[in-house]
Amino acid sequence: MTRAFNFSAGPATLPESVLRQAQAEMLEWNGVGASIVEISHRSADFMAVAAQAEADLRTLVGIPDDYAVLFLAGGATTQQALLPLNLAAPGQRVDYVVSGHWGKTAVKQAQPYVEVNIAADGEAGGFRDIPARAQWQLSDDAAYVHITANETIHGVEFREVPDVGAVPLVADFSSSIASEPIDVSRYGVIYAGAQKNLGPVGIVVVIVRRDLLERAGQPRADIFDYRSHAARDSMLNTPPTWNWYLLGLTVQWMLAQGGTAEFARRNAAKASLVYAAIDGSGGFYRNEVAPGVRSRMNIPFFLPSAELDARFVADAKAAGLIALKGHKAVGGIRASLYNAMPLEGAQALAAFMHDFQQRNG
Ligand SMILES: *Cc1c(COP(=O)(O)O)cnc(C)c1O
């Protein structure tokens, strides 16, 4: 068996120890005579796994008691539709800051339900920078302000929490949750699909300040209602049990590794290796993002031609560095360096970049 260094943007690499544990427990788990995917979500055995995953995530991310944590299906995109349904009254405005592809998606999912004000939009600049806070055109009466903490495709990341006054800040943290310490109390809602930094695809975490659950929102079915999910501990219907279990194992692994402070250190080290390889290449490799908002998680870059991009991806794969092809919206190369990517992976990539340039530059 050979496991490559996997730079996929998502679903993404998971810690080997987590996969091994899941493998060992696949046929028979915890003395119950069946695997965890074959038992009731309402069994005491599974409920204990679910509760532990929540407790561990609260510890890892530093989630205060006045925030509920929901574990839902449907991915981050579904939450982008549920947010306006739950948080905004009919006809109420919502403010969106668009700093890349996922900010655009968030707008698209909200538009059928609410009056979306694009408070700032980085598209004219090719999403190479985040519009400065001073330029945002916020509404007086917005239900919330939505940002994308890290844009997974364009590789731009907020490096500080923007001040939006008393209006709740809603943030898509799908590709950067638990990558560094954050102050949850600065946000009204944080949501994150698990498949980048928290575990497997198929489950999404919604961290919501409890007072926001009291908002009337808009007419909606129970299954789209955050308050109903919170009241039933995310077991309004059958939750994605296998994904919840794997998420729990991944969170435990992160705690055992030293938590978010340790990952902040590792992620900064990994990202600076790759950015140094780009910036030290004399223009052979190009990352076009403004230095102050360069993502630590997803690093898009380009070679001098599309042909070289393709050769780079193929040669890297042969060298055991996989999934480096850029997203089709941007092209080029993209290296994703989530928590489960070891420092050795970033070192191997930087060395490969140097070597590839020697041979092709
Ligand atoms: C991957 C991603 C999404 C979409 O997640 P789905 O689970 O596919 O719905 C949304 N936002 C960000 C920032 C992402 O990285």
The ligand as an ORCA input file, in Angstrom:
! r2SCAN-3c Opt
* xyz 0 1
  C     -16.487     23.112     -0.228
  C     -17.066     24.419      0.172
  C     -18.445     24.666      0.121
  C     -19.450     23.675     -0.429
  O     -19.600     22.560      0.369
  P     -20.631     21.425     -0.038
  O     -20.466     20.446      1.079
  O     -20.217     20.880     -1.366
  O     -21.984     22.020     -0.068
  C     -18.907     25.888      0.555
  N     -18.067     26.820      1.023
  C     -16.736     26.633      1.082
  C     -15.842     27.714      1.607
  C     -16.197     25.418      0.653
  O     -14.866     25.222      0.718
*
